[in-house]
Amino acid sequence: MKILEGKTLSAEILGALPARVEAVKARLGRPPSLAIINYFADSPSAVYVKRKIAACEKLGIAVKLFAPKPEEGYPAFKALLARLGADAAYDAVMIERPLPDGFETRETWDAVPAAKDVDGLSSLNMGRLFIAKKFSEIENGGFFSPCTALAVIRLLRFHGIDPAGMNIAVAGRSTVVGRPLAQMLLALDATVTVCHTRTRNIAKVFRRADLVVTAAGKAKWLKPELLPPGATVIDVGTNFDENGRMCGDADYAALEPAAAAVSPVPGGVGPVTLACLLEAAVRAAELAPKTEKGGIILT
């Protein structure tokens, strides 16, 4: 079984950023800056928050973590988003999921200016993604796309997998992964079926697929009996197993003798997503107008 690892690609993307960071410093008088909002320190995404902060510090990107308390309510969250959106000292804003109940609304994603919305969840960025006909329009369109979906595409290309003409099943219909990924795959001329909790006979859909992408968020649910012989699987799941170890949606050990290729968790899509986010933060700074505040990071 081929391991579709993402660490090499991640290192390649990150390796190109220091020169760009220095160019931003020379132009703005300060480094690129990223604000991260995370409500739940024990969520699966919190593991990646620590890695994002460490990676930013290593590259010289200024990063600040905001950890609001759910009991402060939605008005406080909106006020924070408005402040970060208006503050020229922050080039990029990343909102980690999950959010408290009732916080995941269009109003939330649109509270972040599109130019700072590096995970591409605002109506403007998402709309630009969904009107693109070709992937070149997504790559060169001057807007931000959801980092995890983009990471899947870059991982496929890195490992020489061309989606054109393939039948691809995507498990998960979130706006973070499933839907934007389906659009990107369509722009690369794949035939895509998006599956979800109400899909009937999901095994039938999977067995006629050339490639399965799972972003369901359920630990080790994807078993060999659901897949065609010699399947290729991209695992986007971030879960914890019964022993508290990070794992994906795919039962990696069970798939090993049966699948042709699988991306591991950790070490697959995750590192590439991190690299795509940092790259987007630097690009946001490259496009940011120069201000009189210079190197001051407001808090």
Stockholm file with secondary structure:
# STOCKHOLM 1.0

chainA/1-299         MKILEGKTLSAEILGALPARVEAVKARLGRPPSLAIINYFADSPSAVYVKRKIAACEKLGIAVKLFAPKPEEGYPAFKALLARLGADAAYDAVMIERPLPDGFETRETWDAVPAAKDVDGLSSLNMGRLFIAKKFSEIENGGFFSPCTALAVIRLLRFHGIDPAGMNIAVAGRSTVVGRPLAQMLLALDATVTVCHTRTRNIAKVFRRADLVVTAAGKAKWLKPELLPPGATVIDVGTNFDENGRMCGDADYAALEPAAAAVSPVPGGVGPVTLACLLEAAVRAAELAPKTEKGGIILT
#=GR chainA/1-299 SS CEECCCHHHHHHHHHTHHHHHHHHHHHHSSCCEEEEECSCTTSHHHHHHHHHHHHHHHHTCEEEEECCCGGGHHHHHHHHHHHHHHCTTCCEEEECSCCCTTCCSHHHHHTSCTTTBTTCCSHHHHHHHHHCSSHHHHHSSSSCCCHHHHHHHHHHHHTTCCCTTCEEEEECCCTTTHHHHHHHHHHTTCEEEEECTTCSSHHHHHHTCSEEEECCCCTTCBCGGGSCTTCEEEECCCEECTTSCEECSBCHHHHTTTCSEECCTTTSHHHHHHHHHHHHHHHHHHHSCCCTTTTCCCC
#=GC SS_cons         CEECCCHHHHHHHHHTHHHHHHHHHHHHSSCCEEEEECSCTTSHHHHHHHHHHHHHHHHTCEEEEECCCGGGHHHHHHHHHHHHHHCTTCCEEEECSCCCTTCCSHHHHHTSCTTTBTTCCSHHHHHHHHHCSSHHHHHSSSSCCCHHHHHHHHHHHHTTCCCTTCEEEEECCCTTTHHHHHHHHHHTTCEEEEECTTCSSHHHHHHTCSEEEECCCCTTCBCGGGSCTTCEEEECCCEECTTSCEECSBCHHHHTTTCSEECCTTTSHHHHHHHHHHHHHHHHHHHSCCCTTTTCCCC
//
